[in-house]
C-alpha cells in the first residue's frame, strides 16, 4: 500500500514539474498565497518583492530553465520559480470605477459590481467579454476593464 502511495506521489510531482511549452508572452497567475520575485533566475539572486495574494494575474515574458520572468499588473518585472506560476487564468479589475458584471455578454442586467483591484477567475472569453468569477459571484465583464486577458483573446 505504501509503495502505491509513493508511486502516485511521484507521478503527481512529475506532472507538476512538466515543462511549460507555451511561448512567452502569456498570462498566468500566482498559485501560492506567498511568492517571492527575484532580480534574476536563481535562488542566489535577492528578492525584490514578496507577493501575498494567491491568484494574482501575471504575464510571463521570458523563460529560463525552471524560472519565469513575470510582469505584475503594476508593470513590475522579476523572476519566479516556475512552480509558483499557475496555468489558471485570472484577471484584476482596472480603472477608477467599479466594473459591471452582467448576466451575459452585452446583456442588460447588471448582476454584480467589482471594485478596481478585485481579482477573479476567467473563462468564456470572446468578442470583448469574459466570464469573471469572484468566489462564486460571477458575470460577464468587458475585457477592457480587466488586466490579465489580451484584446481579442478567446478562452473556453
Helices and strands as residue ranges (DSSP letters): H 2-16, E 26-30, E 35-38, E 47-51, E 57-64, E 67-72, E 77-81, G 82-84, E 85-86, E 90-93, E 99-102, E 110-114, E 119-126, E 129-134, E 137-142, G 143-145, E 146-147
